[in-house]
Amino acid sequence: MNSSSYKKQTSDSLSFTAIEEKTGDVGKGRTLVKPVIPELLAPAGSYEKLVTAIHYGADAVYLGGQQFSLRAKAGNFSPETMADAVSYAHARGVRVFVTINILAHNQDLDGLDTYLLSLRHLSVDGLIIADPGILMRARQLVPQLAVHLSTQANVTNYAAASFWLSQGVSRLNLARELSLAEIAEIRERVAGELEIFVHGALCISYSGRCMLSNYLTGRDANQGNCAHPCRYSYALTEEKRPGQYFPVEEDERGTYIFNSKDLCLLERLPELVAAGVNSLKIEGRMKSIFYVGGVMRIYRAALDYLAALPAEVWQEPAAIVLPPVFMEEIAKTGTRGGTENFFDGRPGQNEMIYHSSRVEQTTLPVAVIKVAGKEPLVEIRNVLMVGELIEYMFPGIEVIPLTVMAMHTEKGEQILRANPGNRVFLSTEPPLSRGIENGILRR
């Protein structure tokens, strides 16, 4: 199905759309309730990641400029690149939200007004803000721009949700420490849009407000410079024995004592959709295009699958089960395994990964299509050899296996090995005639 068929509806229809369906008795009808499919919101840490996210089905993207963003080490966007990004996204019916989500100190406010006015000039679709002072200034200076409250603001209850909505916020990215029951109660009590993180890295802190990086490295996570010390391997030292390191082990698995598994709510999408959530957000502005494209295509396909279900199955959302291929595909994107975090209750030690900073990735990107065709021009991302078996990732859940038969440079030279950065014409069996520009090939 085309993802554009399921663009987010307006906030006036926050939760459900009624569909008339017939019972077995001729002439007698009953109204069943089918939920609205939420927006799928993708990370765009660079222009290429934005293009990849849109290719694989994003309804909206979020990105940061070179100031005021919590991902200072991402590629981020210059004013010129951001203008191109907004134009590219809007031409494809995709919304663009800009992060201004640092927790600001006095000096951080320098240049804020100029930046806000520049975003209004670019016609971005909304601002993602955590700091009350930045929020107040945005509402005063650029009231035309929607404000989405960042998860950094820690909204964990309906009273806090009501407060922020009263301050002119139109959407709340709820804290990641909420259960489904808590999300559903907030939905029942407030009319603003609700956004939920459904996939990606979890901080070992409260809604990402962590000071560990600042203490250990001088890099402030709340200013966008996190050094990710929660992913380090730790050992114990004793004051009178300098240079001697003793293992710190919660059990025999290792010493990555702060290292959470990644959030994955893929199998719980039916319940979130039925709860009336408006936007499902993927974390990952620092991740690769393979991660962004790989995760987006699966969540897009899952939402399209749910959209096609008949109304009667939505009477029991928890009983809806996605086909196994969805979880099989998400496992191939790598990172740190999966946890459902607080969705059913407080997480325990099984939600941590102790033996390494991440799990071994079994699937790697090898190329991106730059010019489609029977023998597409591709840009190589990992070493690729003639004779290798690879796969092409379509938008949606489909994957097709391919054998590399030959590679030619743009000068026409035949090669047996292509290295990262090379651009080659790729001959495969079967021919990749269905390949699309910006599509990813993996091994």
LUMKOLPA-453818 format. One record per residue (C-alpha): x negated, y negated, z negated; residue number from 1. Coordinates in pm, 1 decimal. Example, Ala and Ser with C-alpha at 12.3 -4.5 7.8 and 13.67 -1.06 7.14 Angstrom:
REM residues 2
+----------+----------+----------+-----+
|        X |        Y |        Z | pos |
+----------+----------+----------+-----+
|  -1230.0 |    450.0 |   -780.0 |   1 |
|  -1367.0 |    106.0 |   -714.0 |   2 |
+----------+----------+----------+-----+
REM end
This chain:
REM residues 443
+----------+----------+----------+-----+
|        X |        Y |        Z | pos |
+----------+----------+----------+-----+
|      0.0 |      0.0 |      0.0 |   1 |
|   -107.7 |   -355.8 |     62.1 |   2 |
|   -208.3 |   -522.9 |   -263.7 |   3 |
|    -49.7 |   -848.4 |   -149.8 |   4 |
|    290.7 |   -680.3 |   -193.1 |   5 |
|    246.6 |   -689.1 |   -566.2 |   6 |
|    122.2 |  -1039.8 |   -636.7 |   7 |
|    209.1 |  -1166.3 |   -983.7 |   8 |
|    555.6 |  -1312.5 |  -1011.2 |   9 |
|    619.6 |  -1648.5 |  -1169.3 |  10 |
|    626.0 |  -1693.7 |  -1545.3 |  11 |
|   1003.3 |  -1733.9 |  -1525.5 |  12 |
|   1023.4 |  -1356.0 |  -1471.0 |  13 |
|    770.1 |  -1251.4 |  -1729.8 |  14 |
|    858.8 |   -890.1 |  -1791.5 |  15 |
|   1110.9 |   -708.4 |  -1579.9 |  16 |
|   1296.2 |   -712.0 |  -1252.2 |  17 |
|   1633.6 |   -535.6 |  -1231.9 |  18 |
|   1687.6 |   -282.9 |   -954.7 |  19 |
|   2031.4 |   -145.4 |   -868.8 |  20 |
|   2027.0 |    232.2 |   -823.7 |  21 |
|   2310.9 |    479.1 |   -763.1 |  22 |
|   2404.3 |    764.6 |   -992.9 |  23 |
|   2534.7 |   1095.7 |   -864.5 |  24 |
|   2893.8 |    967.7 |   -867.6 |  25 |
|   2992.2 |    801.2 |   -540.5 |  26 |
|   3087.8 |    437.7 |   -589.6 |  27 |
|   2956.8 |    423.8 |   -945.6 |  28 |
|   2629.6 |    242.2 |   -996.3 |  29 |
|   2406.3 |    164.3 |  -1288.7 |  30 |
|   2129.2 |    -88.9 |  -1328.8 |  31 |
|   1787.6 |     49.4 |  -1415.2 |  32 |
|   1500.8 |   -172.9 |  -1524.9 |  33 |
|   1169.7 |   -157.6 |  -1342.4 |  34 |
|    873.7 |   -360.7 |  -1472.7 |  35 |
|    691.7 |   -626.1 |  -1274.9 |  36 |
|    339.9 |   -522.9 |  -1173.0 |  37 |
|     86.6 |   -759.2 |  -1337.7 |  38 |
|   -184.0 |   -962.2 |  -1172.9 |  39 |
|   -519.5 |   -784.6 |  -1136.6 |  40 |
|   -793.2 |  -1026.9 |  -1243.4 |  41 |
|  -1151.8 |   -958.5 |  -1132.5 |  42 |
|  -1494.0 |  -1082.7 |  -1245.3 |  43 |
|  -1691.3 |  -1287.0 |   -992.4 |  44 |
|  -2042.3 |  -1346.6 |  -1122.3 |  45 |
|  -2162.5 |  -1451.2 |   -777.3 |  46 |
|  -2021.5 |  -1530.2 |   -435.2 |  47 |
|  -2092.0 |  -1176.8 |   -312.0 |  48 |
|  -1910.6 |  -1028.5 |   -612.5 |  49 |
|  -1614.4 |  -1256.1 |   -542.5 |  50 |
|  -1598.7 |  -1132.7 |   -183.3 |  51 |
|  -1626.5 |   -771.6 |   -303.9 |  52 |
|  -1352.3 |   -813.5 |   -564.7 |  53 |
|  -1115.6 |   -963.0 |   -308.3 |  54 |
|  -1198.3 |   -690.8 |    -55.9 |  55 |
|  -1103.3 |   -425.4 |   -310.1 |  56 |
|   -770.9 |   -575.4 |   -411.9 |  57 |
|   -803.6 |   -855.4 |   -668.0 |  58 |
|   -502.9 |  -1083.8 |   -708.6 |  59 |
|   -721.4 |  -1339.2 |   -885.9 |  60 |
|  -1086.5 |  -1389.1 |   -979.8 |  61 |
|  -1259.0 |  -1568.9 |  -1263.6 |  62 |
|  -1599.8 |  -1730.6 |  -1229.6 |  63 |
|  -1830.2 |  -1978.2 |  -1397.5 |  64 |
|  -2009.1 |  -2289.5 |  -1284.7 |  65 |
|  -2357.2 |  -2386.6 |  -1393.2 |  66 |
|  -2228.9 |  -2544.2 |  -1716.0 |  67 |
|  -1991.2 |  -2453.8 |  -2000.3 |  68 |
|  -1972.6 |  -2080.8 |  -1917.0 |  69 |
|  -2034.9 |  -1781.9 |  -2145.2 |  70 |
|  -2233.2 |  -1602.8 |  -1874.6 |  71 |
|  -2524.4 |  -1839.9 |  -1825.6 |  72 |
|  -2740.7 |  -1557.1 |  -1688.4 |  73 |
|  -2492.3 |  -1458.0 |  -1417.1 |  74 |
|  -2543.0 |  -1586.9 |  -1064.6 |  75 |
|  -2272.6 |  -1847.8 |  -1125.3 |  76 |
|  -2166.1 |  -2112.2 |   -879.1 |  77 |
|  -2310.4 |  -2444.8 |   -773.3 |  78 |
|  -2052.8 |  -2711.2 |   -679.3 |  79 |
|  -2103.7 |  -2629.8 |   -312.3 |  80 |
|  -2077.5 |  -2252.3 |   -360.8 |  81 |
|  -1771.2 |  -2290.2 |   -578.9 |  82 |
|  -1601.1 |  -2497.0 |   -310.0 |  83 |
|  -1672.9 |  -2220.1 |    -59.7 |  84 |
|  -1547.8 |  -1958.0 |   -305.8 |  85 |
|  -1219.4 |  -2138.9 |   -368.9 |  86 |
|  -1165.0 |  -2184.2 |      4.5 |  87 |
|  -1242.6 |  -1817.3 |     75.6 |  88 |
|  -1013.2 |  -1691.6 |   -201.8 |  89 |
|   -721.3 |  -1923.7 |   -124.9 |  90 |
|   -733.8 |  -1829.8 |    244.0 |  91 |
|   -664.1 |  -1472.8 |    130.0 |  92 |
|   -392.6 |  -1555.4 |   -122.6 |  93 |
|   -619.6 |  -1503.2 |   -424.2 |  94 |
|   -626.9 |  -1739.6 |   -723.7 |  95 |
|   -947.1 |  -1874.7 |   -880.8 |  96 |
|   -984.8 |  -1940.8 |  -1255.0 |  97 |
|  -1297.2 |  -2115.2 |  -1387.1 |  98 |
|  -1452.1 |  -2038.0 |  -1724.8 |  99 |
|  -1524.2 |  -2332.6 |  -1954.8 | 100 |
|  -1535.3 |  -2102.3 |  -2253.5 | 101 |
|  -1842.4 |  -2188.8 |  -2460.3 | 102 |
|  -1798.2 |  -2286.7 |  -2824.9 | 103 |
|  -1925.6 |  -2639.4 |  -2780.6 | 104 |
|  -2157.4 |  -2850.5 |  -2994.9 | 105 |
|  -2161.2 |  -3230.1 |  -2963.3 | 106 |
|  -2430.0 |  -3237.7 |  -2696.0 | 107 |
|  -2240.4 |  -2981.5 |  -2490.4 | 108 |
|  -1963.9 |  -3234.0 |  -2425.0 | 109 |
|  -2194.4 |  -3448.9 |  -2212.0 | 110 |
|  -2080.1 |  -3421.3 |  -1854.5 | 111 |
|  -1752.7 |  -3247.0 |  -1941.9 | 112 |
|  -1529.6 |  -3515.0 |  -1790.2 | 113 |
|  -1719.7 |  -3517.0 |  -1462.5 | 114 |
|  -1703.8 |  -3138.0 |  -1444.3 | 115 |
|  -1330.2 |  -3124.1 |  -1515.3 | 116 |
|  -1259.1 |  -3383.2 |  -1245.8 | 117 |
|  -1470.5 |  -3190.3 |   -997.4 | 118 |
|  -1265.9 |  -2875.6 |  -1064.2 | 119 |
|   -945.0 |  -3066.2 |  -1006.4 | 120 |
|  -1087.6 |  -3191.0 |   -677.9 | 121 |
|  -1163.7 |  -2830.0 |   -576.6 | 122 |
|   -801.5 |  -2729.9 |   -651.3 | 123 |
|   -896.8 |  -2435.8 |   -873.4 | 124 |
|   -594.9 |  -2252.4 |  -1011.6 | 125 |
|   -674.8 |  -2272.8 |  -1380.1 | 126 |
|   -933.1 |  -2318.8 |  -1654.6 | 127 |
|  -1032.8 |  -2056.1 |  -1913.0 | 128 |
|  -1104.9 |  -2237.9 |  -2240.2 | 129 |
|  -1184.2 |  -2132.8 |  -2598.2 | 130 |
|  -1287.4 |  -2456.5 |  -2771.3 | 131 |
|   -998.8 |  -2677.4 |  -2901.0 | 132 |
|  -1191.2 |  -2995.7 |  -2819.6 | 133 |
|  -1248.4 |  -2892.6 |  -2458.8 | 134 |
|   -883.3 |  -2787.9 |  -2438.0 | 135 |
|   -765.0 |  -3127.2 |  -2564.0 | 136 |
|   -983.7 |  -3313.1 |  -2315.9 | 137 |
|   -870.3 |  -3092.5 |  -2026.1 | 138 |
|   -504.5 |  -3157.1 |  -2107.1 | 139 |
|   -571.2 |  -3533.4 |  -2119.6 | 140 |
|   -787.2 |  -3562.3 |  -1808.6 | 141 |
|   -664.7 |  -3290.4 |  -1570.3 | 142 |
|   -311.2 |  -3200.4 |  -1682.0 | 143 |
|   -242.0 |  -3065.1 |  -1332.5 | 144 |
|   -468.8 |  -2766.4 |  -1401.2 | 145 |
|   -331.1 |  -2468.2 |  -1591.5 | 146 |
|   -520.7 |  -2372.8 |  -1907.8 | 147 |
|   -575.1 |  -2009.5 |  -2001.7 | 148 |
|   -694.0 |  -1942.6 |  -2354.2 | 149 |
|  -1009.5 |  -1731.9 |  -2373.3 | 150 |
|  -1028.5 |  -1416.2 |  -2582.9 | 151 |
|  -1294.4 |  -1607.2 |  -2782.2 | 152 |
|  -1009.0 |  -1793.6 |  -2952.2 | 153 |
|   -908.3 |  -1466.7 |  -3125.7 | 154 |
|   -530.0 |  -1466.5 |  -3084.3 | 155 |
|   -419.3 |  -1168.7 |  -3294.2 | 156 |
|    -60.0 |  -1259.3 |  -3386.0 | 157 |
|    255.2 |  -1420.7 |  -3248.1 | 158 |
|    225.6 |  -1728.5 |  -3471.8 | 159 |
|   -118.5 |  -1809.4 |  -3331.4 | 160 |
|     15.9 |  -1741.4 |  -2983.2 | 161 |
|    299.7 |  -1988.5 |  -3039.7 | 162 |
|     56.4 |  -2249.5 |  -3170.1 | 163 |
|   -167.2 |  -2236.7 |  -2863.7 | 164 |
|    128.8 |  -2241.9 |  -2626.3 | 165 |
|    250.2 |  -2555.1 |  -2804.7 | 166 |
|    -87.5 |  -2716.5 |  -2723.5 | 167 |
|    -28.2 |  -2687.5 |  -2349.9 | 168 |
|   -184.9 |  -2346.3 |  -2286.2 | 169 |
|      7.6 |  -2146.3 |  -2024.6 | 170 |
|   -167.3 |  -1810.2 |  -2064.3 | 171 |
|   -324.1 |  -1629.4 |  -2359.3 | 172 |
|   -601.4 |  -1375.2 |  -2323.5 | 173 |
|   -524.2 |  -1184.2 |  -2641.6 | 174 |
|   -795.9 |  -1059.3 |  -2875.8 | 175 |
|   -934.2 |   -716.9 |  -2791.0 | 176 |
|   -864.4 |   -599.6 |  -3145.0 | 177 |
|   -490.9 |   -550.3 |  -3084.3 | 178 |
|   -289.4 |   -231.0 |  -3055.6 | 179 |
|    -19.4 |   -176.1 |  -2795.2 | 180 |
|    245.8 |   -224.9 |  -3063.7 | 181 |
|     97.5 |   -563.0 |  -3159.4 | 182 |
|     77.5 |   -672.0 |  -2795.9 | 183 |
|    440.3 |   -571.2 |  -2742.7 | 184 |
|    555.5 |   -768.9 |  -3047.4 | 185 |
|    373.9 |  -1081.0 |  -2930.6 | 186 |
|    537.7 |  -1034.6 |  -2590.1 | 187 |
|    882.4 |  -1021.0 |  -2753.4 | 188 |
|    826.1 |  -1339.8 |  -2952.2 | 189 |
|    658.9 |  -1579.7 |  -2704.4 | 190 |
|    738.6 |  -1686.8 |  -2349.1 | 191 |
|    389.6 |  -1773.9 |  -2223.3 | 192 |
|    183.1 |  -1547.9 |  -2001.5 | 193 |
|    -21.4 |  -1273.4 |  -2167.6 | 194 |
|   -352.2 |  -1145.2 |  -2033.6 | 195 |
|   -523.9 |   -829.0 |  -2157.8 | 196 |
|   -875.0 |   -694.0 |  -2102.2 | 197 |
|   -834.9 |   -339.7 |  -1969.3 | 198 |
|  -1186.2 |   -244.2 |  -1862.8 | 199 |
|  -1549.6 |   -332.7 |  -1929.8 | 200 |
|  -1813.0 |   -388.3 |  -2195.3 | 201 |
|  -1717.5 |   -438.4 |  -2560.2 | 202 |
|  -1916.2 |   -653.5 |  -2799.8 | 203 |
|  -1994.0 |   -520.6 |  -3146.0 | 204 |
|  -1828.6 |   -830.6 |  -3287.9 | 205 |
|  -1486.9 |   -991.5 |  -3323.7 | 206 |
|  -1357.5 |  -1081.9 |  -2977.8 | 207 |
|  -1710.2 |  -1144.8 |  -2860.9 | 208 |
|  -1801.1 |  -1406.9 |  -3122.6 | 209 |
|  -2139.4 |  -1257.2 |  -3213.4 | 210 |
|  -2443.8 |  -1415.2 |  -3381.9 | 211 |
|  -2678.1 |  -1115.1 |  -3352.7 | 212 |
|  -2846.1 |  -1242.0 |  -3037.3 | 213 |
|  -2900.4 |  -1583.6 |  -3194.1 | 214 |
|  -3065.2 |  -1437.3 |  -3504.6 | 215 |
|  -3291.3 |  -1192.5 |  -3320.3 | 216 |
|  -3387.2 |  -1384.2 |  -3007.1 | 217 |
|  -3272.5 |  -1745.2 |  -3045.2 | 218 |
|  -3029.3 |  -1697.8 |  -2755.4 | 219 |
|  -2677.7 |  -1799.1 |  -2857.3 | 220 |
|  -2406.6 |  -1565.2 |  -2727.5 | 221 |
|  -2144.0 |  -1832.1 |  -2791.5 | 222 |
|  -2331.2 |  -2064.7 |  -2557.4 | 223 |
|  -2356.3 |  -1808.5 |  -2278.1 | 224 |
|  -2709.3 |  -1677.8 |  -2343.9 | 225 |
|  -2649.6 |  -1340.0 |  -2508.1 | 226 |
|  -2955.4 |  -1108.9 |  -2504.3 | 227 |
|  -2727.6 |   -806.1 |  -2569.7 | 228 |
|  -2911.4 |   -679.1 |  -2881.3 | 229 |
|  -2617.8 |   -445.1 |  -2950.5 | 230 |
|  -2760.6 |   -229.6 |  -2668.5 | 231 |
|  -3109.5 |   -200.5 |  -2826.0 | 232 |
|  -3250.3 |    110.9 |  -2991.2 | 233 |
|  -3334.3 |     36.9 |  -3355.0 | 234 |
|  -3582.7 |    174.2 |  -3609.0 | 235 |
|  -3655.7 |     98.3 |  -3976.0 | 236 |
|  -3974.8 |    -65.0 |  -4109.4 | 237 |
|  -4093.6 |    -85.5 |  -4468.6 | 238 |
|  -4254.2 |   -405.8 |  -4601.1 | 239 |
|  -4576.6 |   -242.9 |  -4726.2 | 240 |
|  -4619.9 |    -18.6 |  -4421.1 | 241 |
|  -4645.6 |   -259.1 |  -4125.9 | 242 |
|  -4651.0 |    -94.1 |  -3786.9 | 243 |
|  -4480.8 |    223.1 |  -3906.0 | 244 |
|  -4135.8 |    284.6 |  -3765.1 | 245 |
|  -3887.9 |    522.5 |  -3920.9 | 246 |
|  -3582.6 |    647.0 |  -3732.9 | 247 |
|  -3243.2 |    511.0 |  -3827.2 | 248 |
|  -2988.5 |    772.5 |  -3736.5 | 249 |
|  -2618.0 |    783.8 |  -3808.2 | 250 |
|  -2648.4 |   1143.9 |  -3690.8 | 251 |
|  -2882.5 |   1347.5 |  -3469.6 | 252 |
|  -2774.9 |   1166.0 |  -3153.1 | 253 |
|  -2991.6 |    858.2 |  -3184.2 | 254 |
|  -3036.8 |    501.9 |  -3306.1 | 255 |
|  -2821.6 |    286.1 |  -3079.4 | 256 |
|  -2620.3 |    196.3 |  -3386.8 | 257 |
|  -2439.4 |   -109.1 |  -3241.9 | 258 |
|  -2372.6 |     26.5 |  -2893.5 | 259 |
|  -2000.4 |     55.9 |  -2819.5 | 260 |
|  -1859.4 |    259.1 |  -2533.6 | 261 |
|  -1694.1 |     52.2 |  -2263.7 | 262 |
|  -1324.0 |    -26.1 |  -2271.7 | 263 |
|  -1110.4 |    180.4 |  -2032.8 | 264 |
|   -730.7 |    151.5 |  -2046.6 | 265 |
|   -671.4 |    301.1 |  -1701.8 | 266 |
|   -454.7 |    583.1 |  -1834.6 | 267 |
|   -254.8 |    341.1 |  -2048.5 | 268 |
|   -156.3 |    109.4 |  -1765.2 | 269 |
|    206.4 |    230.8 |  -1758.2 | 270 |
|    256.6 |    125.6 |  -2120.2 | 271 |
|     90.7 |   -212.9 |  -2067.8 | 272 |
|    295.8 |   -276.9 |  -1754.7 | 273 |
|    616.2 |   -181.6 |  -1937.1 | 274 |
|    520.9 |   -407.7 |  -2229.0 | 275 |
|    544.4 |   -707.7 |  -1995.2 | 276 |
|    177.2 |   -806.7 |  -1976.9 | 277 |
|    121.8 |  -1060.6 |  -1697.5 | 278 |
|   -244.9 |  -1014.0 |  -1616.1 | 279 |
|   -491.4 |   -724.7 |  -1646.3 | 280 |
|   -850.0 |   -842.5 |  -1671.9 | 281 |
|  -1170.0 |   -658.2 |  -1579.9 | 282 |
|  -1492.3 |   -755.9 |  -1759.1 | 283 |
|  -1814.0 |   -761.9 |  -1556.7 | 284 |
|  -1954.0 |  -1090.8 |  -1426.2 | 285 |
|  -2304.1 |   -957.6 |  -1499.9 | 286 |
|  -2239.0 |   -622.6 |  -1330.2 | 287 |
|  -2327.4 |   -515.7 |   -974.3 | 288 |
|  -2105.1 |   -537.3 |   -668.4 | 289 |
|  -2081.9 |   -157.9 |   -683.8 | 290 |
|  -1931.5 |   -179.3 |  -1031.4 | 291 |
|  -1698.5 |   -464.1 |   -937.4 | 292 |
|  -1582.1 |   -298.8 |   -616.8 | 293 |
|  -1564.8 |     49.0 |   -766.5 | 294 |
|  -1357.0 |    -52.7 |  -1067.0 | 295 |
|  -1132.0 |   -292.7 |   -877.6 | 296 |
|  -1034.5 |    -41.9 |   -610.8 | 297 |
|   -926.4 |    211.1 |   -873.8 | 298 |
|   -717.5 |    -30.5 |  -1080.5 | 299 |
|   -565.2 |   -172.5 |   -761.0 | 300 |
|   -475.0 |    177.0 |   -643.2 | 301 |
|   -335.1 |    264.5 |   -986.8 | 302 |
|   -112.3 |    -44.7 |   -995.1 | 303 |
|      7.7 |     21.0 |   -640.4 | 304 |
|     85.5 |    379.9 |   -741.7 | 305 |
|    288.8 |    254.4 |  -1038.0 | 306 |
|    467.0 |     -3.0 |   -822.5 | 307 |
|    590.1 |    272.9 |   -592.5 | 308 |
|    744.7 |    480.4 |   -871.9 | 309 |
|   1125.3 |    490.6 |   -891.7 | 310 |
|   1296.1 |    288.1 |  -1161.1 | 311 |
|   1417.9 |    587.6 |  -1360.5 | 312 |
|   1067.1 |    702.8 |  -1459.7 | 313 |
|   1010.2 |    369.4 |  -1635.1 | 314 |
|   1260.4 |    466.6 |  -1902.5 | 315 |
|    965.8 |    653.8 |  -2064.2 | 316 |
|    646.3 |    467.2 |  -1970.2 | 317 |
|    426.0 |    672.8 |  -2203.7 | 318 |
|    522.4 |    984.9 |  -2009.3 | 319 |
|    390.5 |    847.3 |  -1679.0 | 320 |
|     62.6 |   1018.0 |  -1589.0 | 321 |
|   -172.9 |    899.6 |  -1317.0 | 322 |
|   -313.9 |   1166.8 |  -1082.1 | 323 |
|   -650.5 |   1303.1 |  -1211.0 | 324 |
|   -840.6 |   1148.7 |   -918.0 | 325 |
|   -813.8 |    804.9 |  -1080.0 | 326 |
|  -1014.7 |    901.8 |  -1388.8 | 327 |
|  -1252.8 |   1108.7 |  -1175.6 | 328 |
|  -1328.2 |    800.4 |   -967.4 | 329 |
|  -1364.6 |    563.5 |  -1263.2 | 330 |
|  -1623.7 |    797.2 |  -1416.7 | 331 |
|  -1842.0 |    743.8 |  -1108.0 | 332 |
|  -1882.2 |    373.1 |  -1181.5 | 333 |
|  -2123.0 |    454.5 |  -1467.0 | 334 |
|  -2192.8 |    222.3 |  -1764.8 | 335 |
|  -2124.8 |    363.3 |  -2115.8 | 336 |
|  -1836.1 |    605.1 |  -2097.7 | 337 |
|  -1488.4 |    501.0 |  -2205.2 | 338 |
|  -1291.9 |    409.0 |  -2514.6 | 339 |
|   -935.8 |    284.8 |  -2560.8 | 340 |
|  -1064.3 |     68.2 |  -2847.0 | 341 |
|   -776.5 |    -56.4 |  -3069.5 | 342 |
|   -494.4 |     51.8 |  -2837.3 | 343 |
|   -356.1 |    316.9 |  -3073.9 | 344 |
|   -527.5 |    208.8 |  -3394.8 | 345 |
|   -867.2 |    120.5 |  -3534.5 | 346 |
|  -1158.4 |    283.5 |  -3347.2 | 347 |
|  -1406.4 |    509.4 |  -3525.7 | 348 |
|  -1760.7 |    633.4 |  -3474.2 | 349 |
|  -1659.2 |    839.8 |  -3173.2 | 350 |
|  -1612.1 |    512.6 |  -2985.1 | 351 |
|  -1987.1 |    445.5 |  -3000.1 | 352 |
|  -2264.6 |    578.3 |  -2775.9 | 353 |
|  -2572.1 |    661.8 |  -2983.6 | 354 |
|  -2814.4 |    842.0 |  -2753.7 | 355 |
|  -2890.1 |    565.4 |  -2500.0 | 356 |
|  -2793.5 |    215.2 |  -2396.2 | 357 |
|  -2570.6 |    359.6 |  -2121.2 | 358 |
|  -2471.7 |    693.1 |  -1972.7 | 359 |
|  -2648.5 |    832.6 |  -1669.6 | 360 |
|  -2494.9 |    706.2 |  -1348.6 | 361 |
|  -2432.6 |    989.6 |  -1104.8 | 362 |
|  -2322.0 |    774.0 |   -810.5 | 363 |
|  -2518.8 |    485.5 |   -660.6 | 364 |
|  -2442.1 |    228.0 |   -390.0 | 365 |
|  -2650.9 |    271.9 |    -78.3 | 366 |
|  -2516.2 |      8.9 |    161.3 | 367 |
|  -2260.9 |   -265.5 |    224.9 | 368 |
|  -2096.0 |   -309.6 |    564.8 | 369 |
|  -2181.0 |   -647.8 |    716.5 | 370 |
|  -2035.1 |   -595.1 |   1064.4 | 371 |
|  -1773.7 |   -323.5 |   1114.9 | 372 |
|  -1771.3 |    -89.5 |   1412.9 | 373 |
|  -1823.9 |    269.3 |   1521.6 | 374 |
|  -2189.1 |    221.8 |   1420.8 | 375 |
|  -2157.0 |    -55.1 |   1161.6 | 376 |
|  -2433.6 |   -295.7 |   1069.3 | 377 |
|  -2504.8 |   -235.9 |    700.2 | 378 |
|  -2728.6 |   -389.9 |    437.5 | 379 |
|  -2917.5 |   -126.8 |    237.2 | 380 |
|  -2903.8 |   -144.5 |   -145.6 | 381 |
|  -3084.0 |    183.2 |   -236.6 | 382 |
|  -3319.0 |    395.5 |    -26.7 | 383 |
|  -3125.3 |    583.3 |    240.9 | 384 |
|  -3256.7 |    870.5 |    455.5 | 385 |
|  -3131.9 |   1025.9 |    778.4 | 386 |
|  -2956.4 |   1351.5 |    695.6 | 387 |
|  -2817.3 |   1236.2 |    359.7 | 388 |
|  -2455.6 |   1291.3 |    259.6 | 389 |
|  -2287.4 |    966.1 |    155.8 | 390 |
|  -1932.3 |    840.3 |     97.6 | 391 |
|  -1738.8 |    535.2 |    210.9 | 392 |
|  -1513.4 |    367.0 |    -46.4 | 393 |
|  -1193.3 |    236.2 |    108.0 | 394 |
|   -977.7 |    -24.4 |    -63.8 | 395 |
|   -749.2 |    208.9 |   -254.1 | 396 |
|   -837.4 |    549.5 |   -391.5 | 397 |
|   -944.6 |    711.9 |    -62.7 | 398 |
|  -1308.9 |    813.1 |    -11.5 | 399 |
|  -1446.7 |    982.6 |    298.3 | 400 |
|  -1770.6 |   1188.6 |    310.4 | 401 |
|  -2021.5 |   1106.3 |    584.3 | 402 |
|  -2352.0 |   1248.9 |    703.2 | 403 |
|  -2616.0 |    998.0 |    813.8 | 404 |
|  -2711.5 |   1103.3 |   1166.5 | 405 |
|  -2932.7 |    809.9 |   1271.3 | 406 |
|  -3035.5 |    455.1 |   1178.2 | 407 |
|  -3152.2 |    174.0 |   1408.2 | 408 |
|  -3291.4 |   -166.2 |   1317.5 | 409 |
|  -3144.1 |   -482.8 |   1465.5 | 410 |
|  -3434.3 |   -470.3 |   1713.7 | 411 |
|  -3322.3 |   -125.7 |   1828.5 | 412 |
|  -3599.3 |     74.4 |   1657.7 | 413 |
|  -3495.2 |    417.0 |   1529.2 | 414 |
|  -3596.4 |    485.0 |   1167.0 | 415 |
|  -3567.1 |    781.0 |    931.0 | 416 |
|  -3576.2 |    578.9 |    606.0 | 417 |
|  -3415.6 |    245.8 |    518.6 | 418 |
|  -3524.2 |     46.0 |    214.0 | 419 |
|  -3329.3 |   -201.2 |     -2.5 | 420 |
|  -3271.8 |   -524.3 |    185.8 | 421 |
|  -3301.0 |   -366.0 |    533.3 | 422 |
|  -3017.1 |   -424.8 |    778.4 | 423 |
|  -2955.9 |   -127.3 |   1004.3 | 424 |
|  -2697.6 |     11.5 |   1241.3 | 425 |
|  -2565.9 |    330.8 |   1087.2 | 426 |
|  -2463.2 |    635.4 |   1289.2 | 427 |
|  -2262.5 |    890.3 |   1089.1 | 428 |
|  -2062.8 |   1204.7 |   1134.4 | 429 |
|  -1775.2 |   1152.3 |   1141.8 | 430 |
|  -1818.1 |    802.6 |   1288.7 | 431 |
|  -1730.2 |    523.0 |   1045.1 | 432 |
|  -1482.6 |    360.7 |   1282.0 | 433 |
|  -1241.6 |    287.1 |    994.7 | 434 |
|  -1502.1 |    100.8 |    794.0 | 435 |
|  -1425.9 |   -260.6 |    700.6 | 436 |
|  -1656.8 |   -556.6 |    651.3 | 437 |
|  -1769.1 |   -580.6 |    284.8 | 438 |
|  -1688.0 |   -212.9 |    223.8 | 439 |
|  -1935.2 |    -15.6 |      9.5 | 440 |
|  -2110.7 |    312.5 |     86.9 | 441 |
|  -2228.5 |    524.8 |   -204.4 | 442 |
|  -2436.1 |    836.5 |   -270.2 | 443 |
+----------+----------+----------+-----+
REM end
